């Protein structure tokens, strides 16, 4: 806590270090050169990964926050840099991910004049982030960073955006460091736990829906112990499928896009729904139809770390202000339900899940993504991390993927395209010994294909699997449904992805038949460099069951 004379840039980097940052994702800008200079002296403690686009840097930082529970850090310049990073801020907010976006700004004396690339941080990001502000005094950097870390991680986690005027970062000040942050999360009280236990004991058709953030491996273990002790069926919310290992007899599927109609009917007809951590948004509730707001037909127990979320859309019968991990840790100690009347029903739901996620052979031209997913789930190690962006190709992952460890699934609930490759870069940088696979559609991949250069420069051997059907598949599906035969704007003429990979010094392969995939994947995993596998799929196969 001793005050030392330092530049604002040095003070900032020192705060990142004391708060536990390991990675910084950035696109350089002259507006924050003092920070870059300070990073030069900290490369042995804080790894700087230079991305090719601010959206890629922001997505990678968001993914880092998802995996670690600590704010992922992104550095960009003002104006275009900040606005291009906004997609990652939006994802962090919708996904409840701790994230810190640091934006170089114009000199303080130029503010308000619409100076070169000037933006108003608070106005631009005020509706996207948990907190957005500008640091005017270098001596207050420790104060602002401490508040930023606490705001990003406490209650419902989310993004914080801070503006850094260029002249402020160059100022030399004598200021003391802050103390390392400690995330504040609510713990359920004994009375609330007793009420939850009594409600479960009175139920006949309960379902557990789990999701949200923060989460970790210990919480996943606690959830498994709590659920299995009373044979409770557990449903993962949209793109939170690794909150409970799929090996658990309690895991009965995912409630999101393309989910099992039989599972949705079980949720609809449940007499008790215990929601742990999930926000109960549009996708999970099937357009707010599985649960009718504001008072659903199911008795509702809603556990959430933010008081602003409890009662926001749905009025719960039992609101519990607690983080998911704190709740399941406490619930694990509850007395299990003896001879639960739902045991057979839960076993039926588990059987339905196992049947639902078995791909059936289809007569297709090109590669069947069902066969691809079947091979991946049989061959990937349990700690492999699979990332994706958005598009109809993800429905195969949701349905046929198997996740056996927390953090194995890394995907945006915001539905952001271009997320998969930057997220894979973050995952591989954090866990270099783990297999990291990025799934992307041809349109999704091209939104961030420039980050192949980042992966190559950083020697991060991620494997990108491109589901290439020559179209924006999701939009084409809705277009054919609403305006049949009137195709416009959804076709894609893509580059040669193999040649593109090779131009980046990466490994590239083209796969046009199912039997080519296994050896191609083995070569990609063994390449020791980033790899791209172009999977030529049948454009008619728009979902695992529907054909155009």
C-alpha positions as CSV (number, residue, x, y, z in Angstrom):
1,X,0.0,0.0,0.0
2,X,3.1,2.3,0.0
3,X,2.7,5.2,-2.4
4,X,5.3,5.2,-5.3
5,X,5.9,7.7,-8.1
6,X,4.7,6.1,-11.3
7,X,3.1,7.0,-14.6
8,X,-0.6,6.4,-14.9
9,X,0.1,3.6,-17.3
10,X,2.4,1.9,-14.8
11,X,-0.2,2.3,-12.0
12,X,-2.8,0.7,-14.3
13,X,-0.7,-2.4,-15.1
14,X,0.3,-2.8,-11.4
15,X,-3.5,-2.9,-10.5
16,X,-4.2,-5.5,-13.2
17,X,-1.4,-7.6,-11.7
18,X,-2.4,-7.3,-8.1
19,X,-6.0,-8.2,-9.0
20,X,-4.8,-11.4,-10.6
21,X,-4.9,-10.8,-14.4
22,X,-3.0,-13.3,-16.4
23,X,-3.9,-12.2,-20.0
24,X,-4.6,-9.0,-21.7
25,X,-6.2,-9.0,-25.2
26,X,-5.6,-5.9,-27.2
27,X,-5.5,-4.0,-30.5
28,X,-2.8,-1.4,-30.0
29,X,-3.6,2.3,-30.2
30,X,-1.6,5.5,-29.7
31,X,-4.1,6.6,-27.1
32,X,-2.8,4.2,-24.5
33,X,0.9,4.0,-25.3
34,X,1.9,4.5,-21.6
35,X,0.0,1.3,-20.8
36,X,1.8,-0.6,-23.6
37,X,5.1,0.7,-22.3
38,X,4.3,-0.5,-18.8
39,X,3.3,-3.9,-20.2
40,X,6.8,-4.1,-21.7
41,X,8.2,-4.5,-18.2
42,X,5.6,-7.1,-17.1
43,X,5.7,-9.6,-19.9
44,X,6.9,-12.3,-17.5
45,X,3.7,-11.9,-15.4
46,X,1.1,-10.6,-17.7
47,X,0.8,-12.0,-21.2
48,X,-0.3,-9.5,-23.9
49,X,-2.1,-11.1,-26.9
50,X,-2.4,-8.8,-29.8
51,X,-5.6,-9.5,-31.8
52,X,-6.4,-8.3,-35.4
53,X,-9.8,-6.8,-34.6
54,X,-11.3,-5.3,-31.5
55,X,-14.3,-7.6,-31.7
56,X,-11.9,-10.5,-31.5
57,X,-10.1,-9.0,-28.6
58,X,-13.3,-8.3,-26.7
59,X,-14.7,-11.8,-27.4
60,X,-11.5,-13.4,-26.2
61,X,-11.6,-11.4,-23.0
62,X,-15.2,-12.3,-22.4
63,X,-14.3,-16.0,-22.9
64,X,-11.5,-15.6,-20.4
65,X,-13.9,-14.2,-17.9
66,X,-16.3,-17.2,-18.4
67,X,-13.5,-19.7,-17.9
68,X,-11.8,-18.2,-14.8
69,X,-14.6,-16.3,-13.0
70,X,-12.2,-13.2,-13.0
71,X,-12.7,-10.3,-15.3
72,X,-11.2,-10.9,-18.8
73,X,-9.2,-7.8,-19.8
74,X,-9.4,-6.0,-23.2
75,X,-7.5,-2.9,-24.2
76,X,-8.6,-0.9,-27.3
77,X,-8.3,2.6,-28.5
78,X,-11.0,5.3,-28.6
79,X,-13.8,5.7,-31.2
80,X,-13.7,2.9,-33.8
81,X,-11.7,0.7,-31.5
82,X,-14.2,1.0,-28.6
83,X,-17.3,0.7,-30.8
84,X,-15.9,-2.4,-32.5
85,X,-15.3,-3.9,-29.1
86,X,-18.9,-3.3,-28.1
87,X,-20.0,-6.7,-29.3
88,X,-18.0,-8.4,-26.6
89,X,-19.4,-6.0,-24.0
90,X,-22.9,-6.9,-25.1
91,X,-22.1,-10.7,-24.9
92,X,-20.6,-10.2,-21.4
93,X,-23.7,-8.5,-20.2
94,X,-26.2,-11.0,-21.6
95,X,-24.0,-13.9,-20.5
96,X,-23.3,-12.4,-17.0
97,X,-19.6,-12.6,-17.6
98,X,-17.0,-10.5,-15.6
99,X,-15.1,-8.4,-18.1
100,X,-13.0,-5.2,-18.1
101,X,-12.8,-3.1,-21.3
102,X,-10.1,-0.4,-21.1
103,X,-10.4,2.3,-23.7
104,X,-7.7,4.9,-24.5
105,X,-9.2,8.3,-24.8
106,X,-8.5,11.8,-26.1
107,X,-6.6,14.2,-23.8
108,X,-8.7,15.7,-21.0
109,X,-8.3,19.2,-22.4
110,X,-9.8,18.2,-25.7
111,X,-12.9,16.5,-24.3
112,X,-16.3,17.8,-25.4
113,X,-15.0,19.2,-28.7
114,X,-15.6,16.1,-30.8
115,X,-11.8,15.6,-30.9
116,X,-10.3,13.0,-33.2
117,X,-12.1,9.6,-32.5
118,X,-13.6,11.0,-29.3
119,X,-16.6,9.2,-27.7
120,X,-18.4,9.7,-24.4
121,X,-17.7,6.4,-22.6
122,X,-20.5,6.7,-20.1
123,X,-23.2,7.5,-22.8
124,X,-22.0,5.0,-25.3
125,X,-21.6,2.1,-22.9
126,X,-24.0,3.1,-20.1
127,X,-26.7,0.8,-21.4
128,X,-24.4,-2.1,-22.3
129,X,-22.3,-2.4,-19.2
130,X,-22.8,-2.7,-15.4
131,X,-20.7,0.4,-15.0
132,X,-19.0,2.8,-17.5
133,X,-16.8,5.8,-16.5
134,X,-13.7,7.7,-17.3
135,X,-10.7,8.1,-15.1
136,X,-9.7,11.8,-14.9
137,X,-6.9,11.6,-12.3
138,X,-4.1,9.1,-12.4
139,X,-3.9,9.1,-8.7
140,X,-7.3,7.5,-8.6
141,X,-6.6,4.6,-10.9
142,X,-6.3,2.1,-8.0
143,X,-9.6,3.3,-6.7
144,X,-11.3,2.9,-10.1
145,X,-9.8,-0.5,-10.9
146,X,-10.8,-1.8,-7.5
147,X,-14.3,-0.7,-8.0
148,X,-14.3,-2.1,-11.5
149,X,-13.2,-5.6,-10.4
150,X,-15.8,-5.6,-7.6
151,X,-18.6,-4.4,-9.9
152,X,-17.7,-7.0,-12.6
153,X,-17.7,-9.9,-10.2
154,X,-20.3,-9.2,-7.5
155,X,-24.0,-10.0,-7.7
156,X,-24.8,-10.7,-11.3
157,X,-21.4,-10.5,-13.0
158,X,-20.9,-8.4,-16.1
159,X,-18.7,-6.0,-18.0
160,X,-17.2,-2.7,-16.9
161,X,-15.9,-0.1,-19.3
162,X,-13.3,2.6,-18.3
163,X,-12.0,5.4,-20.4
164,X,-8.3,6.3,-20.1
165,X,-7.4,9.8,-21.3
166,X,-4.0,9.7,-23.0
167,X,-2.5,12.6,-21.0
168,X,-3.8,11.1,-17.8
169,X,-1.9,7.9,-18.5
170,X,1.3,9.9,-19.0
171,X,1.0,11.8,-15.7
172,X,3.4,10.8,-13.0
173,X,1.8,10.4,-9.6
174,X,2.6,9.1,-6.2
175,X,-0.3,6.9,-5.2
176,X,-0.7,3.6,-3.3
177,X,-2.0,0.4,-4.8
178,X,-5.4,-0.9,-3.8
179,X,-5.9,-4.3,-2.1
180,X,-6.7,-7.3,-4.3
181,X,-10.4,-7.5,-5.0
182,X,-12.7,-10.1,-3.3
183,X,-15.9,-10.9,-5.2
184,X,-19.0,-10.6,-3.0
185,X,-21.7,-13.2,-3.5
186,X,-24.8,-13.9,-1.5
187,X,-25.3,-17.1,0.4
188,X,-28.7,-18.6,1.1
189,X,-30.0,-18.5,4.6
190,X,-31.2,-21.4,6.7
191,X,-34.8,-20.4,6.5
192,X,-34.7,-20.2,2.7
193,X,-33.0,-23.6,2.5
194,X,-35.6,-25.1,4.7
195,X,-38.3,-23.6,2.5
196,X,-36.7,-25.1,-0.6
197,X,-36.4,-28.5,1.1
198,X,-40.1,-28.4,2.1
199,X,-41.2,-27.5,-1.4
200,X,-39.2,-30.3,-2.9
201,X,-40.7,-32.7,-0.4
202,X,-44.2,-31.7,-1.4
203,X,-43.6,-32.0,-5.2
204,X,-44.5,-34.8,-7.5
205,X,-43.0,-33.6,-10.8
206,X,-40.1,-31.3,-10.0
207,X,-37.5,-30.1,-12.5
208,X,-34.2,-28.3,-11.9
209,X,-33.0,-25.7,-14.4
210,X,-29.4,-24.6,-14.0
211,X,-27.4,-21.8,-15.7
212,X,-26.0,-18.4,-15.2
213,X,-22.7,-17.2,-13.9
214,X,-20.4,-17.4,-11.9
215,X,-19.8,-21.1,-11.8
216,X,-16.9,-23.4,-11.4
217,X,-15.9,-27.1,-11.2
218,X,-16.6,-27.3,-7.5
219,X,-20.1,-26.0,-8.0
220,X,-20.6,-28.6,-10.8
221,X,-19.6,-31.3,-8.3
222,X,-21.9,-29.9,-5.6
223,X,-24.8,-29.7,-8.1
224,X,-24.3,-33.4,-9.0
225,X,-24.3,-34.5,-5.4
226,X,-27.4,-32.5,-4.6
227,X,-29.3,-33.7,-7.6
228,X,-28.3,-37.3,-7.5
229,X,-29.1,-37.7,-3.8
230,X,-32.8,-37.1,-4.5
231,X,-32.9,-38.3,-8.1
232,X,-33.7,-34.8,-9.3
233,X,-33.8,-34.3,-13.1
234,X,-31.6,-31.4,-14.1
235,X,-31.9,-29.4,-17.3
236,X,-29.2,-27.1,-18.5
237,X,-30.2,-23.7,-19.8
238,X,-29.1,-22.4,-23.2
239,X,-25.4,-23.0,-23.8
240,X,-24.7,-23.9,-20.1
241,X,-24.5,-27.6,-20.8
242,X,-21.3,-28.2,-18.9
243,X,-22.7,-27.0,-15.6
244,X,-23.5,-30.7,-14.9
245,X,-21.6,-33.6,-16.4
246,X,-23.6,-35.5,-19.0
247,X,-22.5,-38.7,-17.3
248,X,-24.7,-37.9,-14.4
249,X,-28.0,-39.9,-14.3
250,X,-29.7,-36.6,-13.3
251,X,-28.8,-34.8,-16.5
252,X,-31.8,-34.9,-18.8
253,X,-30.9,-32.3,-21.5
254,X,-30.7,-28.7,-22.6
255,X,-33.5,-26.1,-22.9
256,X,-32.6,-23.8,-25.7
257,X,-32.7,-23.6,-29.5
258,X,-33.7,-27.0,-31.0
259,X,-34.2,-28.7,-27.7
260,X,-36.1,-31.9,-27.3
261,X,-39.9,-31.3,-27.5
262,X,-40.5,-34.1,-24.9
263,X,-38.2,-32.3,-22.5
264,X,-40.0,-29.0,-23.0
265,X,-43.3,-30.7,-22.3
266,X,-41.8,-32.1,-19.1
267,X,-40.9,-28.5,-18.1
268,X,-44.3,-27.3,-19.1
269,X,-46.1,-29.9,-17.0
270,X,-43.8,-29.8,-13.9
271,X,-45.4,-28.9,-10.7
272,X,-42.2,-27.3,-9.3
273,X,-39.4,-25.7,-11.1
274,X,-36.2,-25.0,-9.2
275,X,-34.1,-22.5,-11.2
276,X,-30.5,-22.1,-10.1
277,X,-28.6,-19.1,-11.6
278,X,-30.5,-18.8,-14.9
279,X,-32.1,-15.5,-15.9
280,X,-35.2,-17.2,-17.5
281,X,-34.7,-15.3,-20.8
282,X,-36.5,-15.6,-24.1
283,X,-34.5,-18.6,-25.5
284,X,-34.8,-20.7,-22.3
285,X,-38.5,-20.1,-21.9
286,X,-39.3,-20.7,-25.5
287,X,-40.4,-17.1,-26.1
288,X,-41.9,-16.9,-22.6
289,X,-44.3,-19.7,-23.3
290,X,-42.9,-22.6,-21.3
291,X,-43.3,-20.3,-18.3
292,X,-46.0,-17.7,-18.7
293,X,-45.1,-14.4,-17.0
294,X,-45.6,-13.0,-14.5
295,X,-47.0,-16.0,-12.6
296,X,-46.1,-19.3,-14.3
297,X,-48.3,-22.4,-13.8
298,X,-45.4,-24.2,-12.2
299,X,-44.5,-23.4,-8.6
300,X,-41.3,-21.4,-9.1
301,X,-38.2,-21.3,-6.9
302,X,-35.7,-18.8,-8.4
303,X,-32.1,-18.7,-7.1
304,X,-30.2,-15.8,-8.5
305,X,-27.2,-13.6,-7.3
306,X,-28.9,-10.3,-8.2
307,X,-31.9,-8.9,-6.4
308,X,-32.8,-7.0,-9.6
309,X,-33.4,-10.3,-11.4
310,X,-35.7,-11.8,-8.8
311,X,-39.2,-10.8,-9.9
312,X,-38.0,-8.9,-12.9
313,X,-40.0,-11.0,-15.4
314,X,-41.4,-13.8,-13.2
315,X,-42.7,-13.6,-9.7
316,X,-41.2,-16.6,-7.9
317,X,-43.0,-18.4,-5.1
318,X,-39.7,-18.7,-3.3
319,X,-37.1,-16.1,-4.3
320,X,-33.6,-17.0,-3.1
321,X,-30.9,-14.3,-3.3
322,X,-27.7,-16.4,-3.7
323,X,-25.1,-17.3,-6.3
324,X,-25.5,-20.6,-8.0
325,X,-22.3,-22.1,-6.5
326,X,-23.2,-20.8,-3.0
327,X,-26.6,-22.3,-3.3
328,X,-25.6,-25.8,-4.5
329,X,-22.8,-25.9,-1.9
330,X,-25.5,-25.4,0.8
331,X,-28.1,-27.5,-0.8
332,X,-25.7,-30.4,-1.0
333,X,-25.9,-30.6,2.8
334,X,-29.8,-30.9,2.8
335,X,-31.4,-34.1,3.8
336,X,-32.3,-36.0,0.5
337,X,-35.9,-36.8,-0.3
338,X,-36.6,-40.4,0.7
339,X,-38.2,-42.5,-2.0
340,X,-39.0,-39.5,-4.2
341,X,-42.2,-40.0,-6.2
342,X,-40.6,-38.6,-9.3
343,X,-37.8,-41.2,-9.5
344,X,-39.4,-43.2,-12.4
345,X,-40.3,-40.0,-14.2
346,X,-36.7,-38.7,-13.9
347,X,-35.4,-42.0,-15.2
348,X,-37.7,-41.7,-18.2
349,X,-36.4,-38.2,-18.9
350,X,-32.9,-39.5,-18.8
351,X,-33.7,-42.3,-21.3
352,X,-35.4,-39.7,-23.5
353,X,-32.2,-37.6,-23.4
354,X,-30.0,-40.5,-24.3
355,X,-32.2,-41.4,-27.2
356,X,-32.5,-37.8,-28.4
357,X,-28.7,-37.3,-28.6
358,X,-28.1,-40.4,-30.8
359,X,-27.7,-39.2,-34.4
360,X,-29.5,-41.2,-37.0
361,X,-27.9,-41.8,-40.4
362,X,-29.2,-39.5,-43.1
363,X,-29.0,-39.6,-46.9
364,X,-27.0,-36.4,-47.5
365,X,-24.5,-35.0,-49.9
366,X,-21.2,-34.2,-48.2
367,X,-20.5,-34.4,-44.4
368,X,-23.2,-35.2,-41.9
369,X,-22.6,-33.0,-38.8
370,X,-24.4,-35.7,-36.7
371,X,-21.6,-38.1,-37.5
372,X,-19.0,-35.5,-36.8
373,X,-20.4,-34.8,-33.3
374,X,-20.7,-38.6,-32.6
375,X,-17.0,-39.0,-33.4
376,X,-16.0,-36.0,-31.3
377,X,-17.9,-37.2,-28.2
378,X,-16.3,-40.6,-28.5
379,X,-12.7,-39.4,-29.0
380,X,-12.2,-36.1,-27.3
381,X,-10.8,-36.1,-23.8
382,X,-13.2,-35.1,-21.0
383,X,-11.3,-31.8,-20.4
384,X,-11.5,-30.7,-24.1
385,X,-13.0,-27.3,-24.6
386,X,-15.4,-26.8,-27.5
387,X,-16.3,-23.3,-28.5
388,X,-18.8,-21.9,-31.0
389,X,-20.5,-18.7,-32.3
390,X,-24.0,-18.6,-33.6
391,X,-25.8,-20.2,-36.5
392,X,-27.9,-23.3,-37.3
393,X,-24.8,-25.5,-37.2
394,X,-24.8,-25.1,-33.4
395,X,-28.0,-27.0,-33.1
396,X,-26.0,-30.2,-33.8
397,X,-23.7,-29.3,-30.9
398,X,-26.6,-28.7,-28.5
399,X,-28.2,-31.9,-29.4
400,X,-25.4,-34.4,-29.9
401,X,-22.5,-32.9,-27.9
402,X,-21.4,-34.5,-24.6
403,X,-19.8,-32.4,-22.0
404,X,-18.2,-34.1,-19.0
405,X,-16.5,-31.3,-17.2
406,X,-17.3,-27.7,-16.3
407,X,-16.0,-25.3,-18.8
408,X,-16.0,-27.8,-21.7
409,X,-18.6,-25.7,-23.5
410,X,-17.8,-22.1,-24.3
411,X,-20.5,-20.3,-26.2
412,X,-22.4,-17.0,-26.2
413,X,-25.9,-17.0,-24.9
414,X,-26.1,-13.6,-26.6
415,X,-26.2,-15.4,-30.0
416,X,-23.1,-13.5,-31.3
417,X,-21.5,-14.7,-34.5
418,X,-17.8,-14.7,-34.8
419,X,-17.3,-15.8,-31.1
420,X,-15.8,-19.3,-31.6
421,X,-12.3,-18.6,-32.8
422,X,-11.5,-15.7,-30.4
423,X,-12.9,-17.8,-27.5
424,X,-10.8,-20.8,-28.5
425,X,-7.7,-18.5,-28.5
426,X,-8.4,-17.5,-25.0
427,X,-9.1,-21.1,-23.9
428,X,-5.8,-22.3,-25.4
429,X,-3.8,-19.5,-23.9
430,X,-5.2,-20.3,-20.5
431,X,-5.0,-24.1,-20.8
432,X,-2.3,-24.9,-23.4
433,X,-2.3,-28.6,-22.6
434,X,-6.1,-29.1,-23.3
435,X,-7.6,-29.8,-26.6
436,X,-9.5,-26.8,-27.9
437,X,-12.0,-27.1,-30.8
438,X,-13.8,-24.1,-32.3
439,X,-17.0,-24.8,-34.3
440,X,-18.1,-22.2,-36.8
441,X,-20.3,-21.9,-39.8
442,X,-18.8,-20.5,-43.0
443,X,-20.5,-17.1,-42.3
444,X,-19.7,-17.2,-38.6
445,X,-16.0,-18.0,-39.2
446,X,-15.5,-15.2,-41.7
447,X,-16.7,-12.6,-39.1
448,X,-13.4,-13.3,-37.2
449,X,-11.2,-15.3,-39.6
450,X,-8.6,-12.6,-39.2
451,X,-7.9,-14.0,-35.7
452,X,-6.2,-17.0,-37.4
453,X,-3.2,-14.7,-37.6
454,X,-3.4,-14.1,-33.8
455,X,-3.5,-17.9,-33.2
456,X,-0.5,-18.4,-35.5
457,X,1.6,-15.6,-34.0
458,X,0.9,-16.8,-30.4
459,X,1.5,-20.4,-31.4
460,X,-1.9,-21.5,-30.1
461,X,-2.8,-24.8,-31.7
462,X,-6.6,-24.5,-31.8
463,X,-8.6,-26.6,-34.3
464,X,-11.4,-24.8,-36.2
465,X,-14.1,-27.0,-37.7
466,X,-16.1,-25.0,-40.4
467,X,-19.6,-26.2,-41.2
468,X,-19.6,-24.9,-44.8
469,X,-23.0,-24.9,-46.5
470,X,-22.6,-21.8,-48.6
471,X,-25.2,-19.7,-46.8
472,X,-26.2,-17.9,-43.7
473,X,-28.1,-20.9,-42.6
474,X,-30.3,-19.6,-39.8
475,X,-31.5,-16.6,-41.8
476,X,-32.1,-18.9,-44.9
477,X,-34.2,-21.3,-42.8
478,X,-36.5,-18.5,-41.6
479,X,-36.5,-17.0,-45.1
480,X,-37.7,-20.3,-46.6
481,X,-40.3,-20.6,-43.9
482,X,-41.8,-17.2,-44.3
483,X,-41.0,-16.4,-48.0
484,X,-40.6,-19.8,-49.7
485,X,-38.7,-19.7,-53.0
486,X,-37.7,-16.1,-52.6
487,X,-34.0,-16.4,-51.7
488,X,-32.1,-13.2,-51.5
489,X,-29.1,-12.0,-49.4
490,X,-28.4,-15.3,-47.7
491,X,-26.0,-17.0,-50.2
492,X,-22.3,-17.0,-49.5
493,X,-19.4,-17.4,-51.9
494,X,-16.6,-18.1,-49.5
495,X,-12.8,-18.2,-50.1
496,X,-10.8,-21.4,-50.1
497,X,-10.5,-22.0,-46.4
498,X,-7.7,-24.5,-46.7
499,X,-5.6,-22.0,-48.7
500,X,-6.5,-19.3,-46.2
501,X,-5.3,-21.4,-43.3
502,X,-2.1,-22.3,-45.1
503,X,-1.5,-18.6,-45.9
504,X,-1.5,-18.0,-42.1
505,X,1.0,-20.8,-41.5
506,X,-1.8,-23.0,-40.2
507,X,-2.7,-26.6,-41.1
508,X,-5.7,-26.9,-43.5
509,X,-7.8,-29.8,-44.8
510,X,-10.9,-30.2,-46.9
511,X,-13.4,-32.9,-45.8
512,X,-16.3,-33.7,-48.1
513,X,-17.3,-37.3,-46.9
514,X,-17.9,-38.7,-43.4
515,X,-15.1,-41.2,-43.7
516,X,-12.6,-38.5,-44.2
517,X,-13.3,-36.7,-41.0
518,X,-11.6,-38.9,-38.4
519,X,-8.2,-39.0,-40.0
520,X,-8.4,-35.3,-40.9
521,X,-9.2,-34.4,-37.3
522,X,-6.3,-36.6,-36.0
523,X,-3.9,-34.8,-38.4
524,X,-5.2,-31.4,-37.3
525,X,-4.8,-32.3,-33.6
526,X,-1.3,-33.5,-34.2
527,X,-0.2,-30.5,-36.3
528,X,1.1,-28.5,-33.4
529,X,-0.1,-25.3,-35.2
530,X,-3.6,-23.8,-35.6
531,X,-5.7,-26.0,-37.9
532,X,-8.7,-25.5,-40.1
533,X,-10.9,-28.3,-41.3
534,X,-13.4,-27.3,-44.0
535,X,-16.5,-29.5,-43.6
536,X,-18.5,-29.4,-46.8
537,X,-22.1,-30.0,-45.7
538,X,-25.3,-30.5,-47.6
539,X,-27.0,-27.1,-47.8
540,X,-30.4,-28.8,-47.7
541,X,-29.7,-30.1,-44.2
542,X,-30.7,-27.0,-42.3
543,X,-31.2,-28.8,-38.9
544,X,-30.6,-32.3,-37.6
545,X,-34.1,-33.2,-38.7
546,X,-35.3,-30.6,-41.2
547,X,-34.4,-30.3,-44.9
548,X,-34.8,-27.3,-47.1
